[in-house]
Amino acid sequence: AFSRIDGPSFHPVESLPPYEPAYAITVHKSQGSEYDQLLLMLSESVPEIMLTAELVYTAITRAKNLVILYTNQFVLIRATQNRTRRFSRIRIN
């Protein structure tokens, strides 16, 4: 049921769009999905190996209309300056 001015509005569950109930999901779990609004929390407790520019980019590109970033300046700078290092045995001559 949804509240309306003229009283509650009832809809069968089958008529609602698919959803995944969650209080929070990880950036990696969100890959391939889009959200109207997104809250990104970056904490000082996140290990440096995980806190990367690519992680921030992936997170903010999931939002269609609004991104709210909850962090401090130090953590954001640390994340955006930390690039993912990829190791490969492919040699280019």
PDB file of N, CA, C and O in Angstrom:
ATOM      1  N   ALA A   1       0.840  -1.183   0.000  1.00  0.00           N
ATOM      2  CA  ALA A   1       0.000   0.000   0.000  1.00  0.00           C
ATOM      3  C   ALA A   1       0.878   1.238   0.000  1.00  0.00           C
ATOM      4  O   ALA A   1       1.948   1.259   0.610  1.00  0.00           O
ATOM      5  N   PHE A   2       0.415   2.262  -0.689  1.00  0.00           N
ATOM      6  CA  PHE A   2       1.096   3.546  -0.750  1.00  0.00           C
ATOM      7  C   PHE A   2       0.149   4.611  -0.224  1.00  0.00           C
ATOM      8  O   PHE A   2      -1.040   4.607  -0.544  1.00  0.00           O
ATOM      9  N   SER A   3       0.674   5.515   0.577  1.00  0.00           N
ATOM     10  CA  SER A   3      -0.162   6.597   1.116  1.00  0.00           C
ATOM     11  C   SER A   3      -0.435   7.633   0.039  1.00  0.00           C
ATOM     12  O   SER A   3       0.458   8.017  -0.716  1.00  0.00           O
ATOM     13  N   ARG A   4      -1.676   8.075  -0.018  1.00  0.00           N
ATOM     14  CA  ARG A   4      -2.089   9.149  -0.924  1.00  0.00           C
ATOM     15  C   ARG A   4      -2.988  10.085  -0.148  1.00  0.00           C
ATOM     16  O   ARG A   4      -3.472   9.736   0.928  1.00  0.00           O
ATOM     17  N   ILE A   5      -3.214  11.256  -0.678  1.00  0.00           N
ATOM     18  CA  ILE A   5      -4.084  12.237  -0.024  1.00  0.00           C
ATOM     19  C   ILE A   5      -5.489  11.684   0.144  1.00  0.00           C
ATOM     20  O   ILE A   5      -6.124  11.889   1.179  1.00  0.00           O
ATOM     21  N   ASP A   6      -5.978  10.979  -0.878  1.00  0.00           N
ATOM     22  CA  ASP A   6      -7.344  10.447  -0.839  1.00  0.00           C
ATOM     23  C   ASP A   6      -7.425   9.055  -0.208  1.00  0.00           C
ATOM     24  O   ASP A   6      -8.457   8.393  -0.313  1.00  0.00           O
ATOM     25  N   GLY A   7      -6.353   8.603   0.446  1.00  0.00           N
ATOM     26  CA  GLY A   7      -6.352   7.297   1.106  1.00  0.00           C
ATOM     27  C   GLY A   7      -5.303   6.379   0.521  1.00  0.00           C
ATOM     28  O   GLY A   7      -4.639   6.727  -0.454  1.00  0.00           O
ATOM     29  N   PRO A   8      -5.151   5.205   1.113  1.00  0.00           N
ATOM     30  CA  PRO A   8      -4.114   4.290   0.635  1.00  0.00           C
ATOM     31  C   PRO A   8      -4.418   3.749  -0.758  1.00  0.00           C
ATOM     32  O   PRO A   8      -5.574   3.551  -1.131  1.00  0.00           O
ATOM     33  N   SER A   9      -3.362   3.519  -1.505  1.00  0.00           N
ATOM     34  CA  SER A   9      -3.463   2.942  -2.839  1.00  0.00           C
ATOM     35  C   SER A   9      -2.822   1.556  -2.782  1.00  0.00           C
ATOM     36  O   SER A   9      -1.660   1.424  -2.397  1.00  0.00           O
ATOM     37  N   PHE A  10      -3.573   0.529  -3.164  1.00  0.00           N
ATOM     38  CA  PHE A  10      -3.095  -0.846  -3.081  1.00  0.00           C
ATOM     39  C   PHE A  10      -2.724  -1.365  -4.467  1.00  0.00           C
ATOM     40  O   PHE A  10      -3.434  -1.123  -5.443  1.00  0.00           O
ATOM     41  N   HIS A  11      -1.607  -2.077  -4.538  1.00  0.00           N
ATOM     42  CA  HIS A  11      -1.131  -2.644  -5.803  1.00  0.00           C
ATOM     43  C   HIS A  11      -0.652  -4.069  -5.546  1.00  0.00           C
ATOM     44  O   HIS A  11       0.031  -4.315  -4.552  1.00  0.00           O
ATOM     45  N   PRO A  12      -0.997  -5.008  -6.419  1.00  0.00           N
ATOM     46  CA  PRO A  12      -0.484  -6.366  -6.244  1.00  0.00           C
ATOM     47  C   PRO A  12       1.040  -6.382  -6.431  1.00  0.00           C
ATOM     48  O   PRO A  12       1.577  -5.630  -7.245  1.00  0.00           O
ATOM     49  N   VAL A  13       1.716  -7.224  -5.688  1.00  0.00           N
ATOM     50  CA  VAL A  13       3.178  -7.314  -5.762  1.00  0.00           C
ATOM     51  C   VAL A  13       3.634  -7.576  -7.195  1.00  0.00           C
ATOM     52  O   VAL A  13       4.661  -7.049  -7.624  1.00  0.00           O
ATOM     53  N   GLU A  14       2.882  -8.382  -7.936  1.00  0.00           N
ATOM     54  CA  GLU A  14       3.256  -8.725  -9.311  1.00  0.00           C
ATOM     55  C   GLU A  14       3.309  -7.501 -10.222  1.00  0.00           C
ATOM     56  O   GLU A  14       4.012  -7.524 -11.233  1.00  0.00           O
ATOM     57  N   SER A  15       2.585  -6.439  -9.889  1.00  0.00           N
ATOM     58  CA  SER A  15       2.560  -5.256 -10.749  1.00  0.00           C
ATOM     59  C   SER A  15       3.722  -4.299 -10.472  1.00  0.00           C
ATOM     60  O   SER A  15       3.926  -3.341 -11.217  1.00  0.00           O
ATOM     61  N   LEU A  16       4.481  -4.555  -9.406  1.00  0.00           N
ATOM     62  CA  LEU A  16       5.604  -3.685  -9.059  1.00  0.00           C
ATOM     63  C   LEU A  16       6.850  -4.089  -9.840  1.00  0.00           C
ATOM     64  O   LEU A  16       7.017  -5.264 -10.168  1.00  0.00           O
ATOM     65  N   PRO A  17       7.730  -3.129 -10.144  1.00  0.00           N
ATOM     66  CA  PRO A  17       8.961  -3.474 -10.865  1.00  0.00           C
ATOM     67  C   PRO A  17       9.872  -4.331  -9.989  1.00  0.00           C
ATOM     68  O   PRO A  17       9.770  -4.295  -8.763  1.00  0.00           O
ATOM     69  N   PRO A  18      10.767  -5.104 -10.619  1.00  0.00           N
ATOM     70  CA  PRO A  18      11.685  -5.924  -9.824  1.00  0.00           C
ATOM     71  C   PRO A  18      12.588  -5.036  -8.966  1.00  0.00           C
ATOM     72  O   PRO A  18      12.958  -3.932  -9.367  1.00  0.00           O
ATOM     73  N   TYR A  19      12.927  -5.530  -7.803  1.00  0.00           N
ATOM     74  CA  TYR A  19      13.795  -4.759  -6.917  1.00  0.00           C
ATOM     75  C   TYR A  19      14.593  -5.711  -6.048  1.00  0.00           C
ATOM     76  O   TYR A  19      14.242  -6.880  -5.889  1.00  0.00           O
ATOM     77  N   GLU A  20      15.653  -5.195  -5.498  1.00  0.00           N
ATOM     78  CA  GLU A  20      16.453  -5.962  -4.551  1.00  0.00           C
ATOM     79  C   GLU A  20      16.475  -5.172  -3.255  1.00  0.00           C
ATOM     80  O   GLU A  20      17.140  -4.140  -3.166  1.00  0.00           O
ATOM     81  N   PRO A  21      15.748  -5.651  -2.242  1.00  0.00           N
ATOM     82  CA  PRO A  21      15.742  -4.899  -0.985  1.00  0.00           C
ATOM     83  C   PRO A  21      17.140  -4.906  -0.374  1.00  0.00           C
ATOM     84  O   PRO A  21      17.778  -5.952  -0.264  1.00  0.00           O
ATOM     85  N   ALA A  22      17.597  -3.737   0.016  1.00  0.00           N
ATOM     86  CA  ALA A  22      18.930  -3.632   0.611  1.00  0.00           C
ATOM     87  C   ALA A  22      19.045  -2.322   1.356  1.00  0.00           C
ATOM     88  O   ALA A  22      18.497  -1.299   0.946  1.00  0.00           O
ATOM     89  N   TYR A  23      19.760  -2.374   2.448  1.00  0.00           N
ATOM     90  CA  TYR A  23      20.095  -1.130   3.128  1.00  0.00           C
ATOM     91  C   TYR A  23      21.297  -0.511   2.442  1.00  0.00           C
ATOM     92  O   TYR A  23      21.399   0.710   2.323  1.00  0.00           O
ATOM     93  N   ALA A  24      22.195  -1.352   1.999  1.00  0.00           N
ATOM     94  CA  ALA A  24      23.385  -0.906   1.278  1.00  0.00           C
ATOM     95  C   ALA A  24      23.931  -2.086   0.495  1.00  0.00           C
ATOM     96  O   ALA A  24      23.799  -3.239   0.905  1.00  0.00           O
ATOM     97  N   ILE A  25      24.543  -1.781  -0.634  1.00  0.00           N
ATOM     98  CA  ILE A  25      25.234  -2.810  -1.396  1.00  0.00           C
ATOM     99  C   ILE A  25      26.607  -2.267  -1.762  1.00  0.00           C
ATOM    100  O   ILE A  25      26.831  -1.057  -1.734  1.00  0.00           O
ATOM    101  N   THR A  26      27.515  -3.157  -2.101  1.00  0.00           N
ATOM    102  CA  THR A  26      28.859  -2.725  -2.457  1.00  0.00           C
ATOM    103  C   THR A  26      28.878  -2.155  -3.870  1.00  0.00           C
ATOM    104  O   THR A  26      27.979  -2.406  -4.672  1.00  0.00           O
ATOM    105  N   VAL A  27      29.912  -1.389  -4.150  1.00  0.00           N
ATOM    106  CA  VAL A  27      30.093  -0.846  -5.498  1.00  0.00           C
ATOM    107  C   VAL A  27      30.206  -1.995  -6.491  1.00  0.00           C
ATOM    108  O   VAL A  27      29.626  -1.936  -7.576  1.00  0.00           O
ATOM    109  N   HIS A  28      30.940  -3.031  -6.134  1.00  0.00           N
ATOM    110  CA  HIS A  28      31.117  -4.151  -7.056  1.00  0.00           C
ATOM    111  C   HIS A  28      29.797  -4.856  -7.349  1.00  0.00           C
ATOM    112  O   HIS A  28      29.560  -5.271  -8.484  1.00  0.00           O
ATOM    113  N   LYS A  29      28.941  -4.997  -6.352  1.00  0.00           N
ATOM    114  CA  LYS A  29      27.637  -5.628  -6.572  1.00  0.00           C
ATOM    115  C   LYS A  29      26.750  -4.751  -7.460  1.00  0.00           C
ATOM    116  O   LYS A  29      25.861  -5.261  -8.142  1.00  0.00           O
ATOM    117  N   SER A  30      26.985  -3.440  -7.455  1.00  0.00           N
ATOM    118  CA  SER A  30      26.149  -2.528  -8.234  1.00  0.00           C
ATOM    119  C   SER A  30      26.537  -2.465  -9.705  1.00  0.00           C
ATOM    120  O   SER A  30      25.797  -1.891 -10.503  1.00  0.00           O
ATOM    121  N   GLN A  31      27.672  -3.036 -10.087  1.00  0.00           N
ATOM    122  CA  GLN A  31      28.109  -2.956 -11.478  1.00  0.00           C
ATOM    123  C   GLN A  31      27.040  -3.521 -12.403  1.00  0.00           C
ATOM    124  O   GLN A  31      26.477  -4.586 -12.155  1.00  0.00           O
ATOM    125  N   GLY A  32      26.776  -2.784 -13.472  1.00  0.00           N
ATOM    126  CA  GLY A  32      25.758  -3.180 -14.424  1.00  0.00           C
ATOM    127  C   GLY A  32      24.375  -2.666 -14.082  1.00  0.00           C
ATOM    128  O   GLY A  32      23.445  -2.825 -14.873  1.00  0.00           O
ATOM    129  N   SER A  33      24.221  -2.051 -12.917  1.00  0.00           N
ATOM    130  CA  SER A  33      22.925  -1.510 -12.494  1.00  0.00           C
ATOM    131  C   SER A  33      22.965   0.011 -12.514  1.00  0.00           C
ATOM    132  O   SER A  33      24.035   0.620 -12.509  1.00  0.00           O
ATOM    133  N   GLU A  34      21.791   0.608 -12.537  1.00  0.00           N
ATOM    134  CA  GLU A  34      21.668   2.062 -12.435  1.00  0.00           C
ATOM    135  C   GLU A  34      20.668   2.385 -11.350  1.00  0.00           C
ATOM    136  O   GLU A  34      19.720   1.637 -11.113  1.00  0.00           O
ATOM    137  N   TYR A  35      20.890   3.505 -10.697  1.00  0.00           N
ATOM    138  CA  TYR A  35      20.014   3.956  -9.620  1.00  0.00           C
ATOM    139  C   TYR A  35      19.708   5.424  -9.835  1.00  0.00           C
ATOM    140  O   TYR A  35      20.568   6.184 -10.279  1.00  0.00           O
ATOM    141  N   ASP A  36      18.497   5.824  -9.525  1.00  0.00           N
ATOM    142  CA  ASP A  36      18.112   7.221  -9.666  1.00  0.00           C
ATOM    143  C   ASP A  36      18.973   8.105  -8.769  1.00  0.00           C
ATOM    144  O   ASP A  36      19.480   9.137  -9.207  1.00  0.00           O
ATOM    145  N   GLN A  37      19.134   7.699  -7.527  1.00  0.00           N
ATOM    146  CA  GLN A  37      19.946   8.441  -6.562  1.00  0.00           C
ATOM    147  C   GLN A  37      20.910   7.475  -5.896  1.00  0.00           C
ATOM    148  O   GLN A  37      20.599   6.301  -5.698  1.00  0.00           O
ATOM    149  N   LEU A  38      22.084   7.988  -5.553  1.00  0.00           N
ATOM    150  CA  LEU A  38      23.107   7.132  -4.983  1.00  0.00           C
ATOM    151  C   LEU A  38      23.836   7.864  -3.862  1.00  0.00           C
ATOM    152  O   LEU A  38      24.195   9.033  -4.004  1.00  0.00           O
ATOM    153  N   LEU A  39      24.047   7.181  -2.768  1.00  0.00           N
ATOM    154  CA  LEU A  39      24.847   7.698  -1.659  1.00  0.00           C
ATOM    155  C   LEU A  39      26.113   6.860  -1.598  1.00  0.00           C
ATOM    156  O   LEU A  39      26.056   5.647  -1.394  1.00  0.00           O
ATOM    157  N   LEU A  40      27.263   7.513  -1.779  1.00  0.00           N
ATOM    158  CA  LEU A  40      28.549   6.824  -1.730  1.00  0.00           C
ATOM    159  C   LEU A  40      29.275   7.239  -0.464  1.00  0.00           C
ATOM    160  O   LEU A  40      29.566   8.416  -0.252  1.00  0.00           O
ATOM    161  N   MET A  41      29.563   6.252   0.375  1.00  0.00           N
ATOM    162  CA  MET A  41      30.289   6.509   1.621  1.00  0.00           C
ATOM    163  C   MET A  41      31.693   5.938   1.482  1.00  0.00           C
ATOM    164  O   MET A  41      31.873   4.738   1.278  1.00  0.00           O
ATOM    165  N   LEU A  42      32.685   6.818   1.596  1.00  0.00           N
ATOM    166  CA  LEU A  42      34.085   6.398   1.562  1.00  0.00           C
ATOM    167  C   LEU A  42      34.674   6.650   2.934  1.00  0.00           C
ATOM    168  O   LEU A  42      34.679   7.782   3.419  1.00  0.00           O
ATOM    169  N   SER A  43      35.167   5.606   3.554  1.00  0.00           N
ATOM    170  CA  SER A  43      35.655   5.685   4.927  1.00  0.00           C
ATOM    171  C   SER A  43      37.174   5.554   4.979  1.00  0.00           C
ATOM    172  O   SER A  43      37.784   4.922   4.118  1.00  0.00           O
ATOM    173  N   GLU A  44      37.765   6.154   5.988  1.00  0.00           N
ATOM    174  CA  GLU A  44      39.205   6.007   6.205  1.00  0.00           C
ATOM    175  C   GLU A  44      39.571   4.565   6.522  1.00  0.00           C
ATOM    176  O   GLU A  44      40.732   4.180   6.384  1.00  0.00           O
ATOM    177  N   SER A  45      38.607   3.770   6.942  1.00  0.00           N
ATOM    178  CA  SER A  45      38.887   2.378   7.307  1.00  0.00           C
ATOM    179  C   SER A  45      38.965   1.446   6.094  1.00  0.00           C
ATOM    180  O   SER A  45      39.317   0.276   6.241  1.00  0.00           O
ATOM    181  N   VAL A  46      38.642   1.948   4.900  1.00  0.00           N
ATOM    182  CA  VAL A  46      38.722   1.120   3.695  1.00  0.00           C
ATOM    183  C   VAL A  46      40.198   0.887   3.365  1.00  0.00           C
ATOM    184  O   VAL A  46      40.961   1.850   3.283  1.00  0.00           O
ATOM    185  N   PRO A  47      40.619  -0.367   3.174  1.00  0.00           N
ATOM    186  CA  PRO A  47      42.019  -0.633   2.834  1.00  0.00           C
ATOM    187  C   PRO A  47      42.420   0.082   1.543  1.00  0.00           C
ATOM    188  O   PRO A  47      41.630   0.176   0.603  1.00  0.00           O
ATOM    189  N   GLU A  48      43.648   0.582   1.509  1.00  0.00           N
ATOM    190  CA  GLU A  48      44.111   1.363   0.360  1.00  0.00           C
ATOM    191  C   GLU A  48      44.015   0.593  -0.950  1.00  0.00           C
ATOM    192  O   GLU A  48      43.744   1.188  -1.993  1.00  0.00           O
ATOM    193  N   ILE A  49      44.229  -0.703  -0.916  1.00  0.00           N
ATOM    194  CA  ILE A  49      44.160  -1.504  -2.137  1.00  0.00           C
ATOM    195  C   ILE A  49      42.756  -1.469  -2.755  1.00  0.00           C
ATOM    196  O   ILE A  49      42.611  -1.649  -3.964  1.00  0.00           O
ATOM    197  N   MET A  50      41.728  -1.239  -1.939  1.00  0.00           N
ATOM    198  CA  MET A  50      40.344  -1.195  -2.426  1.00  0.00           C
ATOM    199  C   MET A  50      39.880   0.214  -2.768  1.00  0.00           C
ATOM    200  O   MET A  50      38.966   0.385  -3.574  1.00  0.00           O
ATOM    201  N   LEU A  51      40.494   1.215  -2.170  1.00  0.00           N
ATOM    202  CA  LEU A  51      40.056   2.600  -2.338  1.00  0.00           C
ATOM    203  C   LEU A  51      40.786   3.211  -3.528  1.00  0.00           C
ATOM    204  O   LEU A  51      41.865   3.783  -3.374  1.00  0.00           O
ATOM    205  N   THR A  52      40.193   3.088  -4.716  1.00  0.00           N
ATOM    206  CA  THR A  52      40.861   3.510  -5.947  1.00  0.00           C
ATOM    207  C   THR A  52      40.000   4.479  -6.747  1.00  0.00           C
ATOM    208  O   THR A  52      38.796   4.606  -6.524  1.00  0.00           O
ATOM    209  N   ALA A  53      40.656   5.158  -7.686  1.00  0.00           N
ATOM    210  CA  ALA A  53      39.943   6.058  -8.595  1.00  0.00           C
ATOM    211  C   ALA A  53      38.905   5.284  -9.398  1.00  0.00           C
ATOM    212  O   ALA A  53      37.815   5.793  -9.658  1.00  0.00           O
ATOM    213  N   GLU A  54      39.233   4.071  -9.789  1.00  0.00           N
ATOM    214  CA  GLU A  54      38.300   3.252 -10.565  1.00  0.00           C
ATOM    215  C   GLU A  54      37.065   2.890  -9.752  1.00  0.00           C
ATOM    216  O   GLU A  54      35.960   2.838 -10.291  1.00  0.00           O
ATOM    217  N   LEU A  55      37.243   2.642  -8.469  1.00  0.00           N
ATOM    218  CA  LEU A  55      36.103   2.351  -7.594  1.00  0.00           C
ATOM    219  C   LEU A  55      35.172   3.561  -7.515  1.00  0.00           C
ATOM    220  O   LEU A  55      33.954   3.419  -7.621  1.00  0.00           O
ATOM    221  N   VAL A  56      35.745   4.747  -7.329  1.00  0.00           N
ATOM    222  CA  VAL A  56      34.939   5.973  -7.249  1.00  0.00           C
ATOM    223  C   VAL A  56      34.216   6.200  -8.572  1.00  0.00           C
ATOM    224  O   VAL A  56      33.026   6.516  -8.577  1.00  0.00           O
ATOM    225  N   TYR A  57      34.918   6.042  -9.693  1.00  0.00           N
ATOM    226  CA  TYR A  57      34.309   6.226 -11.013  1.00  0.00           C
ATOM    227  C   TYR A  57      33.155   5.241 -11.222  1.00  0.00           C
ATOM    228  O   TYR A  57      32.071   5.633 -11.652  1.00  0.00           O
ATOM    229  N   THR A  58      33.390   3.975 -10.918  1.00  0.00           N
ATOM    230  CA  THR A  58      32.346   2.961 -11.073  1.00  0.00           C
ATOM    231  C   THR A  58      31.122   3.317 -10.244  1.00  0.00           C
ATOM    232  O   THR A  58      29.990   3.200 -10.715  1.00  0.00           O
ATOM    233  N   ALA A  59      31.349   3.747  -9.019  1.00  0.00           N
ATOM    234  CA  ALA A  59      30.231   4.091  -8.132  1.00  0.00           C
ATOM    235  C   ALA A  59      29.424   5.259  -8.678  1.00  0.00           C
ATOM    236  O   ALA A  59      28.201   5.167  -8.780  1.00  0.00           O
ATOM    237  N   ILE A  60      30.091   6.358  -9.030  1.00  0.00           N
ATOM    238  CA  ILE A  60      29.329   7.550  -9.434  1.00  0.00           C
ATOM    239  C   ILE A  60      28.649   7.380 -10.784  1.00  0.00           C
ATOM    240  O   ILE A  60      27.662   8.059 -11.066  1.00  0.00           O
ATOM    241  N   THR A  61      29.161   6.484 -11.623  1.00  0.00           N
ATOM    242  CA  THR A  61      28.500   6.269 -12.914  1.00  0.00           C
ATOM    243  C   THR A  61      27.271   5.367 -12.805  1.00  0.00           C
ATOM    244  O   THR A  61      26.587   5.151 -13.805  1.00  0.00           O
ATOM    245  N   ARG A  62      26.976   4.840 -11.629  1.00  0.00           N
ATOM    246  CA  ARG A  62      25.761   4.052 -11.415  1.00  0.00           C
ATOM    247  C   ARG A  62      24.546   4.953 -11.231  1.00  0.00           C
ATOM    248  O   ARG A  62      23.417   4.488 -11.387  1.00  0.00           O
ATOM    249  N   ALA A  63      24.743   6.229 -10.904  1.00  0.00           N
ATOM    250  CA  ALA A  63      23.629   7.138 -10.608  1.00  0.00           C
ATOM    251  C   ALA A  63      23.131   7.813 -11.878  1.00  0.00           C
ATOM    252  O   ALA A  63      23.922   8.233 -12.722  1.00  0.00           O
ATOM    253  N   LYS A  64      21.810   7.912 -12.006  1.00  0.00           N
ATOM    254  CA  LYS A  64      21.204   8.604 -13.143  1.00  0.00           C
ATOM    255  C   LYS A  64      21.050  10.098 -12.877  1.00  0.00           C
ATOM    256  O   LYS A  64      21.286  10.908 -13.773  1.00  0.00           O
ATOM    257  N   ASN A  65      20.656  10.478 -11.653  1.00  0.00           N
ATOM    258  CA  ASN A  65      20.328  11.876 -11.382  1.00  0.00           C
ATOM    259  C   ASN A  65      21.103  12.528 -10.248  1.00  0.00           C
ATOM    260  O   ASN A  65      21.419  13.715 -10.329  1.00  0.00           O
ATOM    261  N   LEU A  66      21.414  11.791  -9.204  1.00  0.00           N
ATOM    262  CA  LEU A  66      21.993  12.426  -8.024  1.00  0.00           C
ATOM    263  C   LEU A  66      23.006  11.509  -7.356  1.00  0.00           C
ATOM    264  O   LEU A  66      22.744  10.326  -7.137  1.00  0.00           O
ATOM    265  N   VAL A  67      24.174  12.075  -7.033  1.00  0.00           N
ATOM    266  CA  VAL A  67      25.182  11.375  -6.227  1.00  0.00           C
ATOM    267  C   VAL A  67      25.433  12.214  -4.986  1.00  0.00           C
ATOM    268  O   VAL A  67      25.705  13.411  -5.078  1.00  0.00           O
ATOM    269  N   ILE A  68      25.341  11.585  -3.838  1.00  0.00           N
ATOM    270  CA  ILE A  68      25.711  12.229  -2.579  1.00  0.00           C
ATOM    271  C   ILE A  68      26.964  11.515  -2.099  1.00  0.00           C
ATOM    272  O   ILE A  68      26.953  10.304  -1.879  1.00  0.00           O
ATOM    273  N   LEU A  69      28.043  12.270  -1.938  1.00  0.00           N
ATOM    274  CA  LEU A  69      29.315  11.695  -1.519  1.00  0.00           C
ATOM    275  C   LEU A  69      29.547  12.035  -0.058  1.00  0.00           C
ATOM    276  O   LEU A  69      29.620  13.208   0.309  1.00  0.00           O
ATOM    277  N   TYR A  70      29.661  11.010   0.773  1.00  0.00           N
ATOM    278  CA  TYR A  70      29.860  11.181   2.209  1.00  0.00           C
ATOM    279  C   TYR A  70      31.259  10.685   2.544  1.00  0.00           C
ATOM    280  O   TYR A  70      31.492   9.481   2.656  1.00  0.00           O
ATOM    281  N   THR A  71      32.187  11.622   2.702  1.00  0.00           N
ATOM    282  CA  THR A  71      33.575  11.292   2.994  1.00  0.00           C
ATOM    283  C   THR A  71      34.267  12.541   3.498  1.00  0.00           C
ATOM    284  O   THR A  71      33.619  13.555   3.758  1.00  0.00           O
ATOM    285  N   ASN A  72      35.583  12.472   3.636  1.00  0.00           N
ATOM    286  CA  ASN A  72      36.328  13.690   3.933  1.00  0.00           C
ATOM    287  C   ASN A  72      37.327  13.930   2.805  1.00  0.00           C
ATOM    288  O   ASN A  72      37.570  13.050   1.980  1.00  0.00           O
ATOM    289  N   GLN A  73      37.894  15.113   2.780  1.00  0.00           N
ATOM    290  CA  GLN A  73      38.774  15.515   1.692  1.00  0.00           C
ATOM    291  C   GLN A  73      39.986  14.585   1.575  1.00  0.00           C
ATOM    292  O   GLN A  73      40.386  14.232   0.466  1.00  0.00           O
ATOM    293  N   PHE A  74      40.563  14.192   2.695  1.00  0.00           N
ATOM    294  CA  PHE A  74      41.735  13.318   2.687  1.00  0.00           C
ATOM    295  C   PHE A  74      41.429  11.992   1.991  1.00  0.00           C
ATOM    296  O   PHE A  74      42.204  11.539   1.150  1.00  0.00           O
ATOM    297  N   VAL A  75      40.323  11.382   2.333  1.00  0.00           N
ATOM    298  CA  VAL A  75      39.959  10.079   1.756  1.00  0.00           C
ATOM    299  C   VAL A  75      39.673  10.217   0.264  1.00  0.00           C
ATOM    300  O   VAL A  75      40.090   9.366  -0.521  1.00  0.00           O
ATOM    301  N   LEU A  76      38.977  11.262  -0.136  1.00  0.00           N
ATOM    302  CA  LEU A  76      38.667  11.462  -1.556  1.00  0.00           C
ATOM    303  C   LEU A  76      39.942  11.669  -2.368  1.00  0.00           C
ATOM    304  O   LEU A  76      40.088  11.091  -3.444  1.00  0.00           O
ATOM    305  N   ILE A  77      40.852  12.477  -1.871  1.00  0.00           N
ATOM    306  CA  ILE A  77      42.127  12.691  -2.576  1.00  0.00           C
ATOM    307  C   ILE A  77      42.904  11.384  -2.658  1.00  0.00           C
ATOM    308  O   ILE A  77      43.438  11.040  -3.713  1.00  0.00           O
ATOM    309  N   ARG A  78      42.968  10.662  -1.557  1.00  0.00           N
ATOM    310  CA  ARG A  78      43.675   9.372  -1.536  1.00  0.00           C
ATOM    311  C   ARG A  78      43.092   8.417  -2.575  1.00  0.00           C
ATOM    312  O   ARG A  78      43.831   7.740  -3.289  1.00  0.00           O
ATOM    313  N   ALA A  79      41.769   8.368  -2.655  1.00  0.00           N
ATOM    314  CA  ALA A  79      41.111   7.460  -3.604  1.00  0.00           C
ATOM    315  C   ALA A  79      41.384   7.865  -5.045  1.00  0.00           C
ATOM    316  O   ALA A  79      41.715   7.015  -5.872  1.00  0.00           O
ATOM    317  N   THR A  80      41.251   9.141  -5.356  1.00  0.00           N
ATOM    318  CA  THR A  80      41.398   9.574  -6.750  1.00  0.00           C
ATOM    319  C   THR A  80      42.843   9.519  -7.235  1.00  0.00           C
ATOM    320  O   THR A  80      43.087   9.477  -8.441  1.00  0.00           O
ATOM    321  N   GLN A  81      43.798   9.519  -6.315  1.00  0.00           N
ATOM    322  CA  GLN A  81      45.204   9.417  -6.714  1.00  0.00           C
ATOM    323  C   GLN A  81      45.694   7.973  -6.747  1.00  0.00           C
ATOM    324  O   GLN A  81      46.792   7.704  -7.233  1.00  0.00           O
ATOM    325  N   ASN A  82      44.907   7.062  -6.244  1.00  0.00           N
ATOM    326  CA  ASN A  82      45.288   5.650  -6.194  1.00  0.00           C
ATOM    327  C   ASN A  82      44.691   4.933  -7.401  1.00  0.00           C
ATOM    328  O   ASN A  82      43.499   4.624  -7.422  1.00  0.00           O
ATOM    329  N   ARG A  83      45.523   4.672  -8.400  1.00  0.00           N
ATOM    330  CA  ARG A  83      45.058   3.995  -9.610  1.00  0.00           C
ATOM    331  C   ARG A  83      45.277   2.494  -9.488  1.00  0.00           C
ATOM    332  O   ARG A  83      46.234   2.051  -8.852  1.00  0.00           O
ATOM    333  N   THR A  84      44.397   1.718 -10.091  1.00  0.00           N
ATOM    334  CA  THR A  84      44.537   0.268 -10.092  1.00  0.00           C
ATOM    335  C   THR A  84      45.740  -0.115 -10.941  1.00  0.00           C
ATOM    336  O   THR A  84      45.895   0.351 -12.070  1.00  0.00           O
ATOM    337  N   ARG A  85      46.577  -0.960 -10.389  1.00  0.00           N
ATOM    338  CA  ARG A  85      47.731  -1.460 -11.135  1.00  0.00           C
ATOM    339  C   ARG A  85      47.381  -2.838 -11.675  1.00  0.00           C
ATOM    340  O   ARG A  85      47.030  -3.747 -10.924  1.00  0.00           O
ATOM    341  N   ARG A  86      47.483  -2.971 -12.971  1.00  0.00           N
ATOM    342  CA  ARG A  86      47.186  -4.258 -13.593  1.00  0.00           C
ATOM    343  C   ARG A  86      48.500  -4.911 -14.011  1.00  0.00           C
ATOM    344  O   ARG A  86      49.366  -4.276 -14.613  1.00  0.00           O
ATOM    345  N   PHE A  87      48.624  -6.175 -13.682  1.00  0.00           N
ATOM    346  CA  PHE A  87      49.830  -6.915 -14.019  1.00  0.00           C
ATOM    347  C   PHE A  87      49.493  -7.951 -15.079  1.00  0.00           C
ATOM    348  O   PHE A  87      48.497  -8.668 -14.972  1.00  0.00           O
ATOM    349  N   SER A  88      50.333  -8.021 -16.099  1.00  0.00           N
ATOM    350  CA  SER A  88      50.094  -8.942 -17.200  1.00  0.00           C
ATOM    351  C   SER A  88      51.432  -9.489 -17.682  1.00  0.00           C
ATOM    352  O   SER A  88      52.466  -8.835 -17.545  1.00  0.00           O
ATOM    353  N   ARG A  89      51.405 -10.660 -18.230  1.00  0.00           N
ATOM    354  CA  ARG A  89      52.623 -11.244 -18.798  1.00  0.00           C
ATOM    355  C   ARG A  89      52.721 -10.955 -20.294  1.00  0.00           C
ATOM    356  O   ARG A  89      53.654 -11.414 -20.952  1.00  0.00           O
ATOM    357  N   ILE A  90      51.782 -10.211 -20.826  1.00  0.00           N
ATOM    358  CA  ILE A  90      51.808  -9.867 -22.251  1.00  0.00           C
ATOM    359  C   ILE A  90      52.931  -8.866 -22.485  1.00  0.00           C
ATOM    360  O   ILE A  90      53.040  -7.861 -21.782  1.00  0.00           O
ATOM    361  N   ARG A  91      53.759  -9.151 -23.474  1.00  0.00           N
ATOM    362  CA  ARG A  91      54.861  -8.242 -23.807  1.00  0.00           C
ATOM    363  C   ARG A  91      54.570  -7.589 -25.149  1.00  0.00           C
ATOM    364  O   ARG A  91      54.182  -8.253 -26.109  1.00  0.00           O
ATOM    365  N   ILE A  92      54.762  -6.300 -25.196  1.00  0.00           N
ATOM    366  CA  ILE A  92      54.581  -5.552 -26.443  1.00  0.00           C
ATOM    367  C   ILE A  92      55.950  -5.052 -26.868  1.00  0.00           C
ATOM    368  O   ILE A  92      56.608  -4.323 -26.125  1.00  0.00           O
ATOM    369  N   ASN A  93      56.383  -5.445 -28.072  1.00  0.00           N
ATOM    370  CA  ASN A  93      57.710  -5.026 -28.572  1.00  0.00           C
ATOM    371  C   ASN A  93      57.579  -3.898 -29.546  1.00  0.00           C
ATOM    372  O   ASN A  93      58.582  -3.414 -30.070  1.00  0.00           O
TER     373      ASN A  93
END
